[in-house]
Amino acid sequence: MLQTPMNIVQTPSVDTEQFWQGRGQKKEKYTVNDLPFPSGFGKAAYHQKWHRQFKNSLYQWAGTISDPFGTNAIMGAKVREIWKAIYPTLVLEKDDPAWDAICGVVSNLTFRSRSSKS
């Protein structure tokens, strides 16, 4: 059997900083602690409502969608509706940056629930 010699190719070293610059803006990762709940004594009650009422309402709504994997694209209005129903005293303006945190936490919830059921 005849062996052909292997060519070794030299590649230039990669500058990792330059490599990561082309990857775009890193997406903010929100957690329940980022939700716009008032601090102090009653904060635990808001968290409890989040876990018992908000999440269940969201899951119940997502279960009615014909394409449950597409809910992240259409859930903004529904998240606002559920928020206003569960937290009527926590009024947020339409352009409040807190909506980014709320939708970010919700997006993480819906993704985790779908991926854990596969």
Secondary structure, DSSP 8 states (H G I E B T S, - for coil): ---------------HHHHHHTT--------GGGS----STTHHHHHHHIIIIIHHHHHHHHTT-S-GGGHHHH-HHHHHHHHHHH-TTS---TT-THHHHHHHHHHHHHHHHHHTT-
